[in-house]
């Protein structure tokens, strides 16, 4: 029995899937205590879009620490926060024509979602929220109420309410007009659904199985919210910060949400940081009405400012779109031909290889485990964990991207041969 097994809680999860003691990481590669190298297609669940220990981000962090910069500041005004806000406003928001206030919520994404839900209810003076089948928004009670995964919900220990779930346009639900269905629910005084304050949506459902909402659907959802006096909340925690080939995942649809939740890669280096973007007219929280001890992570601000500079001053987003084409070409030509039951979805550098059509529980899990044995860290998503989830760092070199894809192809071929 290892010291981890002896003393750490049974709630641990990722260390079970990736049974190694990791010691260092750089770019898209992690190294364990035995010197084994692993290409990282997990990316800290999307918290490391700019890779492990990016030199420019690390330099900013080191310089800040060595200058005796403020390390903890609650929501005090600090140079680190001021510099980040200035960079985010002038390099991210203004070039996109976006006018948002910035609210710093706490250490992790669920804090941002909680703030958004509370604010929506305060603004509209209604309790109910619409969310979608396949959604994942967090693990604290408010955000968990908007999450659909059964196992996660069972962990709450109490009823989860004030959220009504609507069909997301994926799988069986693609066979009918989901926006028209929601419209009918809202107009029907016998639908049994309390009139909502807001709709919360991931434009790409990551944990739900890499389900990509199309542009027209997103535009109709924005229009639906406008006509029914509901706020639109976009959860960009996992698929924002350049993951889809735009800084914000909703940009491709030309829509502007009322609120945007951000966390994970917003800090640039995997440090805890979460924020909520909100339209100025709904900035109605009273001072300290939503707060937290770590809502001002100073190192998070420093890393986030360096990441904003990286995105705006380089060709990173075009590079993501170029690598998207590489991934699509590889999967179309080398993985899909293995078996007609294999399917693929994705955008930017988030992709899913779906093995659900085989009807074999644990097939994707066995492939992922074989990938790890071959030196690739990769996770699962979707119903019954049937989707192999590709989430490499945005800065991954072409050769390492192709090496990772080769490992997936070889591992899948081996497991299909065993069926």
C-alpha positions in Angstrom: 0.0 0.0 0.0 1.4 3.4 -1.0 1.3 6.5 1.3 -1.4 7.9 -1.0 -3.6 4.8 -0.7 -3.0 4.7 3.1 -3.8 8.3 3.9 -5.6 10.1 1.0 -9.4 10.1 0.9 -11.1 7.5 -1.3 -12.6 10.5 -3.2 -9.4 10.8 -5.3 -10.0 10.0 -9.0 -7.4 11.1 -11.6 -4.6 9.5 -9.7 -6.4 6.1 -10.1 -6.6 6.5 -13.9 -3.0 7.7 -14.2 -1.1 5.6 -11.7 2.3 7.3 -11.7 4.1 9.8 -9.4 4.7 12.8 -11.6 7.7 15.0 -10.9 7.9 17.6 -13.6 6.3 18.9 -16.8 7.1 21.1 -19.7 4.9 22.1 -22.6 2.8 19.1 -23.6 4.9 16.5 -21.8 4.8 15.2 -18.2 7.6 13.1 -16.6 7.2 10.6 -13.7 9.7 9.7 -11.0 11.1 6.9 -13.1 11.9 9.2 -16.0 9.0 8.0 -18.2 7.6 10.7 -20.5 3.9 11.1 -21.2 2.3 13.3 -23.9 -0.5 15.2 -22.2 -3.9 15.0 -23.9 -5.6 15.8 -20.6 -4.3 19.3 -20.0 -5.4 19.5 -16.4 -9.0 19.1 -17.5 -8.6 22.2 -19.6 -6.6 24.3 -17.0 -3.4 24.2 -19.0 -4.3 25.6 -22.5 -0.9 27.2 -22.7 1.0 24.1 -21.6 3.0 23.2 -18.5 5.4 25.8 -17.3 5.2 28.2 -20.3 8.4 30.2 -20.1 6.8 33.6 -20.6 4.1 32.9 -18.0 6.6 31.4 -15.6 9.0 34.4 -16.0 6.2 36.8 -15.1 5.3 34.7 -12.0 9.0 34.4 -10.9 9.6 38.1 -11.3 6.5 39.0 -9.3 7.5 36.7 -6.4 11.1 38.0 -6.4 9.8 41.6 -6.3 7.8 40.8 -3.0 4.5 41.4 -4.8 1.3 41.1 -2.8 0.5 37.3 -2.5 -2.9 37.5 -0.9 -5.2 40.5 -1.3 -8.9 39.5 -1.0 -10.4 42.1 -3.3 -8.0 44.9 -2.4 -6.8 47.0 -5.3 -3.3 45.7 -6.3 -1.0 46.3 -9.1 -1.4 42.7 -10.3 -5.2 43.0 -10.5 -5.0 46.4 -12.2 -2.6 45.2 -14.8 -4.7 42.2 -15.6 -7.9 44.2 -15.9 -6.2 46.6 -18.2 -4.8 43.8 -20.4 -8.1 41.9 -20.5 -10.1 45.0 -21.3 -7.8 46.3 -24.1 -6.6 43.0 -25.6 -9.6 40.7 -25.2 -12.8 42.6 -24.7 -12.5 45.8 -26.7 -11.1 44.2 -29.9 -14.2 41.9 -29.9 -16.7 44.8 -29.2 -17.6 43.3 -25.8 -18.7 45.5 -22.8 -18.5 43.5 -19.6 -17.8 44.2 -16.0 -15.4 41.8 -14.3 -16.3 40.0 -11.1 -13.6 37.9 -9.3 -15.5 35.0 -7.7 -13.1 32.6 -6.0 -10.7 29.9 -6.6 -12.5 27.6 -9.1 -15.1 27.4 -11.8 -18.0 26.4 -9.6 -17.6 29.8 -7.7 -18.2 31.6 -11.0 -21.2 29.5 -11.9 -22.7 30.0 -8.4 -22.2 33.8 -8.7 -23.9 33.8 -12.2 -26.9 31.8 -10.9 -27.3 34.0 -7.8 -27.1 37.2 -9.9 -29.6 36.0 -12.5 -32.1 35.2 -9.7 -31.5 38.6 -8.1 -31.9 40.5 -11.4 -35.0 38.7 -12.7 -36.5 38.0 -9.3 -37.2 34.4 -10.3 -35.8 31.2 -8.9 -35.7 28.7 -11.8 -32.9 28.2 -14.2 -32.9 26.3 -17.5 -29.9 24.0 -18.2 -29.3 21.2 -20.7 -29.1 17.5 -20.7 -25.4 16.6 -20.8 -24.4 19.7 -18.9 -21.5 20.0 -16.3 -21.3 23.2 -14.4 -19.7 22.3 -11.1 -19.8 20.3 -7.9 -21.1 22.8 -5.2 -24.8 22.6 -4.6 -26.0 25.4 -6.9 -23.9 24.5 -9.9 -24.4 20.8 -9.2 -28.1 21.4 -9.5 -27.4 22.5 -13.1 -25.2 19.4 -13.8 -26.8 16.2 -15.2 -24.3 13.5 -14.5 -26.0 11.0 -12.2 -23.0 10.0 -10.2 -22.1 13.6 -9.5 -25.6 14.5 -8.5 -25.8 11.5 -6.1 -22.9 12.9 -4.2 -25.0 15.9 -3.1 -26.8 14.1 -0.3 -29.8 16.5 -0.6 -32.4 17.3 -3.3 -31.1 19.5 -6.1 -33.8 22.0 -7.2 -34.6 25.2 -9.0 -33.2 24.0 -12.3 -35.2 22.5 -15.2 -33.4 20.5 -17.9 -34.0 21.0 -21.6 -32.8 18.8 -24.5 -29.4 19.6 -25.9 -29.2 19.1 -29.7 -27.2 15.9 -29.6 -28.0 12.2 -30.2 -31.7 11.5 -30.1 -32.4 15.1 -29.4 -31.1 16.1 -32.8 -34.2 14.5 -34.3 -36.4 17.4 -33.4 -36.3 21.2 -33.0 -35.1 21.7 -29.4 -35.5 25.5 -29.5 -39.1 25.1 -30.6 -39.5 22.6 -27.7 -38.2 25.1 -25.2 -40.4 27.8 -26.7 -43.4 25.5 -26.2 -42.5 24.8 -22.6 -42.2 28.5 -21.9 -45.5 29.3 -23.5 -47.5 26.4 -22.1 -49.1 27.3 -18.8 -49.4 23.5 -18.1 -45.8 22.6 -18.8 -45.0 22.4 -15.1 -41.8 24.4 -15.5 -41.5 27.5 -13.4 -40.7 30.5 -15.5 -36.8 30.9 -15.5 -34.5 33.7 -14.7 -31.8 32.5 -17.1 -30.5 29.8 -19.4 -27.0 28.4 -18.7 -25.3 26.7 -21.6 -21.9 25.2 -22.7 -21.6 25.9 -26.5 -19.5 22.8 -26.5 -20.4 20.2 -23.9 -17.1 18.8 -22.8 -17.9 16.3 -20.0 -21.2 15.6 -21.9 -19.2 13.9 -24.7 -17.8 16.7 -26.9 -21.2 17.8 -28.1 -20.8 20.9 -30.3 -23.9 23.2 -30.7 -24.2 24.6 -34.2 -24.1 28.3 -34.9 -27.8 28.6 -35.9 -28.9 26.9 -32.7 -26.9 29.3 -30.6 -28.3 32.3 -32.4 -31.8 31.0 -31.9 -31.1 30.4 -28.2 -29.9 34.0 -27.8 -33.1 35.2 -29.5 -35.3 33.0 -27.4 -33.7 34.5 -24.2 -34.3 38.0 -25.5 -38.0 37.4 -26.3 -38.7 35.7 -23.0 -36.8 38.1 -20.8 -34.2 35.5 -19.7 -30.5 36.0 -19.2 -28.1 33.9 -21.2 -25.2 32.5 -19.3 -22.3 31.0 -21.3 -20.2 28.5 -19.3 -16.8 28.9 -21.0 -14.8 27.4 -18.1 -13.4 24.5 -20.1 -13.9 25.5 -23.7 -12.9 29.2 -23.4 -9.4 30.8 -23.5 -8.8 29.8 -27.1 -9.8 26.1 -26.9 -12.3 26.3 -29.8 -10.1 28.5 -32.0 -11.6 31.8 -30.7 -10.8 33.2 -27.3 -14.5 32.8 -26.3 -16.4 29.7 -27.6 -19.5 31.8 -28.4 -17.7 34.1 -30.8 -18.2 31.8 -33.8 -22.0 32.3 -33.5 -21.7 36.1 -33.3 -23.8 36.2 -30.1 -23.2 38.1 -26.8 -24.2 36.3 -23.6 -25.4 38.3 -20.6 -22.8 36.6 -18.5 -19.7 34.4 -19.1 -18.1 32.1 -16.6 -14.4 31.6 -16.8 -11.9 29.6 -14.8 -9.4 26.8 -15.5 -7.0 28.4 -18.1 -7.9 32.0 -17.4 -5.0 32.0 -14.9 -2.5 31.0 -17.7 -0.6 28.4 -15.6 -3.1 26.2 -13.9 -3.3 28.4 -10.7 -6.7 28.8 -9.1 -8.7 31.7 -10.5 -12.3 32.2 -11.5 -14.1 35.2 -12.9 -17.6 36.2 -14.1 -18.1 38.6 -17.0 -21.4 40.4 -16.7 -23.2 43.1 -18.7 -23.0 46.5 -16.9 -26.7 46.8 -16.5 -27.0 43.7 -14.4 -24.1 44.6 -12.1 -26.5 44.8 -9.1 -24.8 42.8 -6.3 -24.3 44.9 -3.2 -20.8 45.1 -1.8 -19.7 41.7 -0.4 -23.0 40.1 -1.4 -21.0 37.4 -3.1 -17.4 37.1 -1.8 -14.7 34.7 -0.9 -11.3 34.7 0.8 -9.4 33.7 -2.4 -11.3 35.9 -4.9 -8.1 37.9 -5.5 -5.5 35.3 -6.4 -2.6 37.6 -7.1 -0.4 35.0 -8.8 -3.5 34.1 -10.9 -3.7 37.7 -12.0 0.0 37.8 -13.0 -0.3 34.5 -14.9 -3.6 35.6 -16.5 -2.1 38.9 -17.7 0.9 37.0 -19.3 -1.5 34.6 -20.9 -3.6 37.5 -22.4 -0.4 39.0 -23.8 0.5 35.6 -25.3 -2.9 35.2 -27.0 -3.0 38.8 -28.3 0.6 39.1 -29.3 1.1 35.8 -31.1 -0.7 33.7 -33.8 -2.0 31.2 -31.2 -5.6 31.2 -32.2 -4.8 30.7 -35.9 -2.5 27.9 -34.8 -5.3 26.2 -32.9 -7.4 26.3 -36.1 -4.5 24.9 -38.1 -4.1 22.1 -35.6 -7.8 21.4 -35.7 -7.5 20.6 -39.4 -4.6 18.2 -38.6 -6.7 16.4 -36.0 -9.7 16.2 -38.3 -7.6 14.8 -41.1 -5.9 12.2 -39.0 -9.1 10.9 -37.4 -10.9 10.9 -40.7 -8.2 9.0 -42.5 -6.6 6.8 -39.9 -9.1 6.2 -37.1 -12.6 6.2 -38.5 -11.8 3.7 -41.2 -11.0 1.1 -38.5 -14.7 0.4 -37.9 -17.9 2.1 -39.0 -19.1 2.2 -35.4 -16.4 4.7 -34.5 -17.5 8.4 -34.7 -15.9 11.7 -34.1 -16.9 15.2 -33.0 -14.8 18.2 -32.2 -13.8 21.8 -32.7 -10.5 23.6 -32.2 -8.4 21.4 -30.0 -11.2 19.6 -28.1 -12.3 16.4 -29.8 -14.1 13.2 -28.9 -13.8 9.7 -30.4 -17.1 8.1 -29.7 -17.2 4.3 -29.1 -20.8 4.1 -27.8 -22.1 2.5 -30.9 -20.3 -0.7 -30.0 -22.5 -1.2 -27.0 -19.6 -2.5 -25.0 -19.2 -1.1 -21.5 -15.7 -0.2 -20.7 -14.3 -0.2 -24.2 -13.3 3.4 -24.2 -11.8 2.9 -20.8 -9.7 0.0 -22.0 -8.4 2.1 -24.9 -7.5 5.0 -22.5 -5.6 2.7 -20.2 -3.7 1.2 -23.1 -2.9 4.8 -24.2 -1.4 5.5 -20.8 0.7 2.4 -20.9 2.1 3.7 -24.2 2.8 7.1 -22.9 -0.3 9.2 -23.4 -2.5 10.8 -20.7 -6.0 11.0 -22.0 -9.4 11.1 -20.3 -13.0 10.0 -21.1 -16.3 11.8 -21.4 -19.9 11.3 -22.3 -22.6 8.8 -21.4 -21.1 5.8 -19.7 -17.7 7.2 -20.4 -17.8 6.0 -24.0 -16.0 9.0 -25.5 -12.2 9.3 -25.7 -11.6 12.9 -25.0 -8.7 14.7 -26.8 -7.7 17.9 -24.9 -4.0 18.7 -25.7 -2.4 22.0 -24.8 -3.0 24.6 -27.5 0.8 25.1 -27.8 1.5 21.4 -28.5 4.2 21.0 -31.2 2.9 19.2 -34.4 5.2 16.2 -33.8 3.9 15.6 -30.3 0.3 16.1 -31.5 0.8 13.4 -34.1 2.6 11.1 -31.7 -0.4 11.3 -29.4 -2.8 10.6 -32.2 -0.6 7.6 -33.3 -0.9 6.2 -29.7 -4.7 6.5 -29.8 -4.8 4.8 -33.2 -2.6 1.9 -32.1 -4.4 1.4 -28.8 -7.8 1.5 -30.4 -6.7 -1.0 -33.1 -5.4 -3.4 -30.4 -8.7 -3.2 -28.4 -10.9 -3.6 -31.5 -8.9 -6.7 -32.5 -9.9 -8.2 -29.1 -13.6 -7.9 -29.7 
